Amino acid sequence: MTGLTLFVGNKNYSSWSMRPWIAMTAAGIAFDEVVIPFDFAAGNPDIRAVSPTGKVPLLRHGDFLVWESLAIIDYVAELFPDAGLWPADRQARARARSYSMEMLSGFRALRGACPMNIRRAKKALDVAEDVRADVARIETIWRQALAQSGGPFLFGAFTAADAMYAPVVNRFDVYDLVADPETLGYMNRVKAHPAFLKWEEAARAEPWVVIEDEI
């Protein structure tokens, strides 16, 4: 083992946890996993016991703690520089990080209206214009990245950028938000990735239900 432990929330709902888990799993990086479900109305006190922010994901490496999805990915990328978490080309790597930061700082309308829910049966949701604007911007990002790299993923091989957008793939799918063939093709490739399938399988097996995320 690598001495890495990743604390995550419910796999059915926790988009923030999904990102570093998918990135590390896809890159073949070994880690221990601890699931702390947020199935309490005021939050699970077990999370506060291990995390300085009271949130997950959290990475523990020996006595050292790293929190926030992108910070975790960057830390692991430095530990394993040959794992391919980021593109090798400097400019491609900068674009991948720019897209990833945009995912973290933006798309609030989409996240608020369409919480990640792996188990949700696919059903179209009537969403507001600000959500549609978020969807359009994400489709533009994907289209541009795929055109530059040639696919099959945003930067050719599966990288942290794909992991950062993996929860959006679920949102677009279960809320039936997109119809463009290129978008759907990329989504299908992400959904077929072994790391995504492994997360999905665990999510579907979870017993917990968070009512406010059941749109």
Number of C-alpha atoms within 10 A of each C-alpha: 8 11 11 18 18 23 22 25 23 22 27 26 23 21 26 21 23 25 24 27 26 25 29 23 17 20 19 13 17 13 18 13 13 13 15 18 23 22 14 9 9 7 13 16 14 13 22 13 10 15 19 13 13 15 23 26 28 27 27 19 15 10 6 8 16 20 20 18 23 20 14 22 25 18 14 21 20 11 12 13 13 11 16 17 26 25 21 12 10 10 10 16 18 13 16 22 19 13 19 20 14 13 16 16 8 12 18 14 17 20 16 11 18 22 20 26 23 23 18 17 10 14 11 13 13 12 14 11 10 14 20 16 14 17 19 13 13 19 17 13 13 23 16 13 20 19 13 13 14 13 17 15 19 25 26 14 16 21 23 30 26 26 26 28 23 20 24 23 20 24 25 21 22 20 22 14 18 16 10 9 9 13 18 16 12 20 20 13 13 22 17 12 13 13 19 21 14 13 17 18 14 13 19 15 11 13 9 15 14 15 9 8 15 13 12
